[in-house]
């Protein structure tokens, strides 16, 4: 899908709940409003959106969506644009993973998404080690 990036990690022994918290903290530090799904064996979902000038580029119901799934020694991180899900904290991750969490994006959203993804993936690589 355009504007979605998946990175696989192996042999890292990473605490995935801690990784989700670090990603959320990083995004909050960058000025994003962040919400997360409850942690589950299927993984973690984080959504972040930022107002200001981005409101003109990205629809108000869109968000940066991050899905962390797998085990501490073999997991993937998917990053892309998705629909902002109200009350994500009460949503079941199984339902989220079966839904269209990532959307096809237009040119403005794709450019924004690619820049944010590049920076975020670099930061995640640092967190994972």
Biotite code that builds the C-alpha atoms (Angstrom):
import biotite.structure as struc

atoms = struc.array([
    struc.Atom([0.000, 0.000, 0.000], chain_id="A", res_id=1, res_name="UNK", atom_name="CA", element="C"),
    struc.Atom([1.239, 3.480, -0.796], chain_id="A", res_id=2, res_name="UNK", atom_name="CA", element="C"),
    struc.Atom([2.502, 5.282, 2.277], chain_id="A", res_id=3, res_name="UNK", atom_name="CA", element="C"),
    struc.Atom([2.688, 2.214, 4.515], chain_id="A", res_id=4, res_name="UNK", atom_name="CA", element="C"),
    struc.Atom([5.992, 0.825, 5.744], chain_id="A", res_id=5, res_name="UNK", atom_name="CA", element="C"),
    struc.Atom([6.630, -2.476, 7.503], chain_id="A", res_id=6, res_name="UNK", atom_name="CA", element="C"),
    struc.Atom([9.875, -3.217, 9.304], chain_id="A", res_id=7, res_name="UNK", atom_name="CA", element="C"),
    struc.Atom([10.705, -6.665, 10.714], chain_id="A", res_id=8, res_name="UNK", atom_name="CA", element="C"),
    struc.Atom([13.000, -7.218, 13.682], chain_id="A", res_id=9, res_name="UNK", atom_name="CA", element="C"),
    struc.Atom([14.510, -10.546, 14.733], chain_id="A", res_id=10, res_name="UNK", atom_name="CA", element="C"),
    struc.Atom([16.567, -11.686, 17.689], chain_id="A", res_id=11, res_name="UNK", atom_name="CA", element="C"),
    struc.Atom([16.201, -8.430, 19.623], chain_id="A", res_id=12, res_name="UNK", atom_name="CA", element="C"),
    struc.Atom([14.437, -9.614, 22.805], chain_id="A", res_id=13, res_name="UNK", atom_name="CA", element="C"),
    struc.Atom([12.468, -6.359, 22.914], chain_id="A", res_id=14, res_name="UNK", atom_name="CA", element="C"),
    struc.Atom([9.691, -5.753, 25.437], chain_id="A", res_id=15, res_name="UNK", atom_name="CA", element="C"),
    struc.Atom([6.916, -4.769, 23.023], chain_id="A", res_id=16, res_name="UNK", atom_name="CA", element="C"),
    struc.Atom([4.850, -2.944, 25.639], chain_id="A", res_id=17, res_name="UNK", atom_name="CA", element="C"),
    struc.Atom([7.891, -0.805, 26.527], chain_id="A", res_id=18, res_name="UNK", atom_name="CA", element="C"),
    struc.Atom([8.528, -0.182, 22.826], chain_id="A", res_id=19, res_name="UNK", atom_name="CA", element="C"),
    struc.Atom([4.922, 1.007, 22.383], chain_id="A", res_id=20, res_name="UNK", atom_name="CA", element="C"),
    struc.Atom([5.333, 3.362, 25.358], chain_id="A", res_id=21, res_name="UNK", atom_name="CA", element="C"),
    struc.Atom([8.595, 4.743, 23.957], chain_id="A", res_id=22, res_name="UNK", atom_name="CA", element="C"),
    struc.Atom([6.994, 5.336, 20.559], chain_id="A", res_id=23, res_name="UNK", atom_name="CA", element="C"),
    struc.Atom([4.027, 7.079, 22.215], chain_id="A", res_id=24, res_name="UNK", atom_name="CA", element="C"),
    struc.Atom([6.356, 9.249, 24.305], chain_id="A", res_id=25, res_name="UNK", atom_name="CA", element="C"),
    struc.Atom([8.439, 10.166, 21.251], chain_id="A", res_id=26, res_name="UNK", atom_name="CA", element="C"),
    struc.Atom([5.338, 11.181, 19.288], chain_id="A", res_id=27, res_name="UNK", atom_name="CA", element="C"),
    struc.Atom([3.974, 13.205, 22.206], chain_id="A", res_id=28, res_name="UNK", atom_name="CA", element="C"),
    struc.Atom([7.322, 14.970, 22.423], chain_id="A", res_id=29, res_name="UNK", atom_name="CA", element="C"),
    struc.Atom([6.954, 15.841, 18.725], chain_id="A", res_id=30, res_name="UNK", atom_name="CA", element="C"),
    struc.Atom([3.600, 17.518, 19.459], chain_id="A", res_id=31, res_name="UNK", atom_name="CA", element="C"),
    struc.Atom([1.243, 14.713, 18.444], chain_id="A", res_id=32, res_name="UNK", atom_name="CA", element="C"),
    struc.Atom([-1.959, 13.778, 20.247], chain_id="A", res_id=33, res_name="UNK", atom_name="CA", element="C"),
    struc.Atom([-1.501, 10.045, 20.908], chain_id="A", res_id=34, res_name="UNK", atom_name="CA", element="C"),
    struc.Atom([-3.869, 7.223, 21.766], chain_id="A", res_id=35, res_name="UNK", atom_name="CA", element="C"),
    struc.Atom([-3.150, 3.508, 22.208], chain_id="A", res_id=36, res_name="UNK", atom_name="CA", element="C"),
    struc.Atom([-5.081, 0.276, 22.234], chain_id="A", res_id=37, res_name="UNK", atom_name="CA", element="C"),
    struc.Atom([-4.866, -2.006, 25.237], chain_id="A", res_id=38, res_name="UNK", atom_name="CA", element="C"),
    struc.Atom([-1.878, -4.340, 25.042], chain_id="A", res_id=39, res_name="UNK", atom_name="CA", element="C"),
    struc.Atom([-2.809, -7.848, 23.917], chain_id="A", res_id=40, res_name="UNK", atom_name="CA", element="C"),
    struc.Atom([-1.101, -11.014, 22.715], chain_id="A", res_id=41, res_name="UNK", atom_name="CA", element="C"),
    struc.Atom([-1.907, -9.904, 19.147], chain_id="A", res_id=42, res_name="UNK", atom_name="CA", element="C"),
    struc.Atom([0.048, -6.662, 19.555], chain_id="A", res_id=43, res_name="UNK", atom_name="CA", element="C"),
    struc.Atom([-0.278, -2.931, 20.127], chain_id="A", res_id=44, res_name="UNK", atom_name="CA", element="C"),
    struc.Atom([-1.866, -0.180, 18.053], chain_id="A", res_id=45, res_name="UNK", atom_name="CA", element="C"),
    struc.Atom([-0.831, 3.466, 18.445], chain_id="A", res_id=46, res_name="UNK", atom_name="CA", element="C"),
    struc.Atom([-2.445, 6.383, 16.669], chain_id="A", res_id=47, res_name="UNK", atom_name="CA", element="C"),
    struc.Atom([-1.131, 9.923, 16.552], chain_id="A", res_id=48, res_name="UNK", atom_name="CA", element="C"),
    struc.Atom([-2.411, 13.078, 14.934], chain_id="A", res_id=49, res_name="UNK", atom_name="CA", element="C"),
    struc.Atom([-1.153, 16.580, 14.778], chain_id="A", res_id=50, res_name="UNK", atom_name="CA", element="C"),
    struc.Atom([-3.155, 19.735, 14.152], chain_id="A", res_id=51, res_name="UNK", atom_name="CA", element="C"),
    struc.Atom([-2.060, 23.077, 12.815], chain_id="A", res_id=52, res_name="UNK", atom_name="CA", element="C"),
    struc.Atom([-0.950, 23.318, 9.195], chain_id="A", res_id=53, res_name="UNK", atom_name="CA", element="C"),
    struc.Atom([-1.383, 19.568, 8.758], chain_id="A", res_id=54, res_name="UNK", atom_name="CA", element="C"),
    struc.Atom([-5.164, 19.975, 9.008], chain_id="A", res_id=55, res_name="UNK", atom_name="CA", element="C"),
    struc.Atom([-5.015, 21.456, 5.523], chain_id="A", res_id=56, res_name="UNK", atom_name="CA", element="C"),
    struc.Atom([-3.004, 18.521, 4.156], chain_id="A", res_id=57, res_name="UNK", atom_name="CA", element="C"),
    struc.Atom([-4.623, 15.645, 6.002], chain_id="A", res_id=58, res_name="UNK", atom_name="CA", element="C"),
    struc.Atom([-8.299, 15.080, 6.693], chain_id="A", res_id=59, res_name="UNK", atom_name="CA", element="C"),
    struc.Atom([-9.260, 15.627, 10.323], chain_id="A", res_id=60, res_name="UNK", atom_name="CA", element="C"),
    struc.Atom([-10.250, 11.974, 10.706], chain_id="A", res_id=61, res_name="UNK", atom_name="CA", element="C"),
    struc.Atom([-6.794, 10.725, 9.619], chain_id="A", res_id=62, res_name="UNK", atom_name="CA", element="C"),
    struc.Atom([-3.929, 9.713, 11.866], chain_id="A", res_id=63, res_name="UNK", atom_name="CA", element="C"),
    struc.Atom([-0.490, 8.203, 11.812], chain_id="A", res_id=64, res_name="UNK", atom_name="CA", element="C"),
    struc.Atom([-1.123, 4.552, 12.719], chain_id="A", res_id=65, res_name="UNK", atom_name="CA", element="C"),
    struc.Atom([1.506, 2.205, 14.145], chain_id="A", res_id=66, res_name="UNK", atom_name="CA", element="C"),
    struc.Atom([0.947, -1.524, 14.700], chain_id="A", res_id=67, res_name="UNK", atom_name="CA", element="C"),
    struc.Atom([3.461, -3.589, 16.679], chain_id="A", res_id=68, res_name="UNK", atom_name="CA", element="C"),
    struc.Atom([2.870, -7.335, 16.466], chain_id="A", res_id=69, res_name="UNK", atom_name="CA", element="C"),
    struc.Atom([4.765, -10.536, 17.098], chain_id="A", res_id=70, res_name="UNK", atom_name="CA", element="C"),
    struc.Atom([6.975, -11.750, 19.920], chain_id="A", res_id=71, res_name="UNK", atom_name="CA", element="C"),
    struc.Atom([9.922, -10.063, 21.674], chain_id="A", res_id=72, res_name="UNK", atom_name="CA", element="C"),
    struc.Atom([12.362, -12.008, 19.475], chain_id="A", res_id=73, res_name="UNK", atom_name="CA", element="C"),
    struc.Atom([10.489, -11.664, 16.168], chain_id="A", res_id=74, res_name="UNK", atom_name="CA", element="C"),
    struc.Atom([8.146, -8.746, 15.586], chain_id="A", res_id=75, res_name="UNK", atom_name="CA", element="C"),
    struc.Atom([7.040, -6.256, 12.974], chain_id="A", res_id=76, res_name="UNK", atom_name="CA", element="C"),
    struc.Atom([6.233, -2.569, 13.128], chain_id="A", res_id=77, res_name="UNK", atom_name="CA", element="C"),
    struc.Atom([3.810, -1.203, 10.520], chain_id="A", res_id=78, res_name="UNK", atom_name="CA", element="C"),
    struc.Atom([3.536, 2.560, 10.062], chain_id="A", res_id=79, res_name="UNK", atom_name="CA", element="C"),
    struc.Atom([1.088, 4.389, 7.804], chain_id="A", res_id=80, res_name="UNK", atom_name="CA", element="C"),
    struc.Atom([-1.896, 6.697, 7.576], chain_id="A", res_id=81, res_name="UNK", atom_name="CA", element="C"),
    struc.Atom([-5.184, 5.406, 8.924], chain_id="A", res_id=82, res_name="UNK", atom_name="CA", element="C"),
    struc.Atom([-8.582, 6.555, 10.092], chain_id="A", res_id=83, res_name="UNK", atom_name="CA", element="C"),
    struc.Atom([-8.547, 8.077, 13.586], chain_id="A", res_id=84, res_name="UNK", atom_name="CA", element="C"),
    struc.Atom([-10.481, 5.583, 15.697], chain_id="A", res_id=85, res_name="UNK", atom_name="CA", element="C"),
    struc.Atom([-12.432, 7.219, 18.497], chain_id="A", res_id=86, res_name="UNK", atom_name="CA", element="C"),
    struc.Atom([-11.939, 5.466, 21.835], chain_id="A", res_id=87, res_name="UNK", atom_name="CA", element="C"),
    struc.Atom([-9.018, 3.358, 20.619], chain_id="A", res_id=88, res_name="UNK", atom_name="CA", element="C"),
    struc.Atom([-8.185, 2.599, 24.252], chain_id="A", res_id=89, res_name="UNK", atom_name="CA", element="C"),
    struc.Atom([-11.382, 0.549, 24.540], chain_id="A", res_id=90, res_name="UNK", atom_name="CA", element="C"),
    struc.Atom([-11.154, -1.165, 21.129], chain_id="A", res_id=91, res_name="UNK", atom_name="CA", element="C"),
    struc.Atom([-10.138, -4.793, 20.909], chain_id="A", res_id=92, res_name="UNK", atom_name="CA", element="C"),
    struc.Atom([-6.946, -5.210, 18.913], chain_id="A", res_id=93, res_name="UNK", atom_name="CA", element="C"),
    struc.Atom([-8.356, -8.304, 17.203], chain_id="A", res_id=94, res_name="UNK", atom_name="CA", element="C"),
    struc.Atom([-11.081, -6.094, 15.702], chain_id="A", res_id=95, res_name="UNK", atom_name="CA", element="C"),
    struc.Atom([-8.523, -3.453, 14.697], chain_id="A", res_id=96, res_name="UNK", atom_name="CA", element="C"),
    struc.Atom([-6.243, -5.938, 12.982], chain_id="A", res_id=97, res_name="UNK", atom_name="CA", element="C"),
    struc.Atom([-9.154, -7.309, 10.951], chain_id="A", res_id=98, res_name="UNK", atom_name="CA", element="C"),
    struc.Atom([-10.326, -3.834, 9.914], chain_id="A", res_id=99, res_name="UNK", atom_name="CA", element="C"),
    struc.Atom([-8.812, -1.505, 7.333], chain_id="A", res_id=100, res_name="UNK", atom_name="CA", element="C"),
    struc.Atom([-6.475, 0.208, 9.778], chain_id="A", res_id=101, res_name="UNK", atom_name="CA", element="C"),
    struc.Atom([-4.381, 1.686, 6.959], chain_id="A", res_id=102, res_name="UNK", atom_name="CA", element="C"),
    struc.Atom([-5.853, 3.747, 4.125], chain_id="A", res_id=103, res_name="UNK", atom_name="CA", element="C"),
    struc.Atom([-4.866, 4.570, 0.576], chain_id="A", res_id=104, res_name="UNK", atom_name="CA", element="C"),
    struc.Atom([-3.604, 8.149, 0.747], chain_id="A", res_id=105, res_name="UNK", atom_name="CA", element="C"),
    struc.Atom([-3.437, 11.056, -1.672], chain_id="A", res_id=106, res_name="UNK", atom_name="CA", element="C"),
    struc.Atom([-0.239, 12.832, -2.733], chain_id="A", res_id=107, res_name="UNK", atom_name="CA", element="C"),
    struc.Atom([-0.143, 15.400, 0.109], chain_id="A", res_id=108, res_name="UNK", atom_name="CA", element="C"),
    struc.Atom([-0.768, 12.737, 2.737], chain_id="A", res_id=109, res_name="UNK", atom_name="CA", element="C"),
    struc.Atom([1.771, 10.420, 1.127], chain_id="A", res_id=110, res_name="UNK", atom_name="CA", element="C"),
    struc.Atom([4.526, 13.050, 1.227], chain_id="A", res_id=111, res_name="UNK", atom_name="CA", element="C"),
    struc.Atom([3.769, 13.824, 4.877], chain_id="A", res_id=112, res_name="UNK", atom_name="CA", element="C"),
    struc.Atom([3.506, 10.124, 5.723], chain_id="A", res_id=113, res_name="UNK", atom_name="CA", element="C"),
    struc.Atom([6.805, 9.218, 4.079], chain_id="A", res_id=114, res_name="UNK", atom_name="CA", element="C"),
    struc.Atom([8.680, 11.961, 5.951], chain_id="A", res_id=115, res_name="UNK", atom_name="CA", element="C"),
    struc.Atom([7.137, 11.054, 9.310], chain_id="A", res_id=116, res_name="UNK", atom_name="CA", element="C"),
    struc.Atom([7.637, 7.323, 8.683], chain_id="A", res_id=117, res_name="UNK", atom_name="CA", element="C"),
    struc.Atom([11.317, 7.848, 7.884], chain_id="A", res_id=118, res_name="UNK", atom_name="CA", element="C"),
    struc.Atom([11.935, 9.764, 11.115], chain_id="A", res_id=119, res_name="UNK", atom_name="CA", element="C"),
    struc.Atom([9.781, 7.423, 13.213], chain_id="A", res_id=120, res_name="UNK", atom_name="CA", element="C"),
    struc.Atom([11.353, 4.228, 11.857], chain_id="A", res_id=121, res_name="UNK", atom_name="CA", element="C"),
    struc.Atom([14.791, 5.693, 12.585], chain_id="A", res_id=122, res_name="UNK", atom_name="CA", element="C"),
    struc.Atom([13.710, 6.402, 16.157], chain_id="A", res_id=123, res_name="UNK", atom_name="CA", element="C"),
    struc.Atom([12.199, 2.908, 16.525], chain_id="A", res_id=124, res_name="UNK", atom_name="CA", element="C"),
    struc.Atom([15.476, 1.393, 15.309], chain_id="A", res_id=125, res_name="UNK", atom_name="CA", element="C"),
    struc.Atom([17.195, 3.336, 18.098], chain_id="A", res_id=126, res_name="UNK", atom_name="CA", element="C"),
    struc.Atom([14.674, 2.087, 20.693], chain_id="A", res_id=127, res_name="UNK", atom_name="CA", element="C"),
    struc.Atom([15.069, -1.533, 19.546], chain_id="A", res_id=128, res_name="UNK", atom_name="CA", element="C"),
    struc.Atom([18.861, -1.309, 19.476], chain_id="A", res_id=129, res_name="UNK", atom_name="CA", element="C"),
])
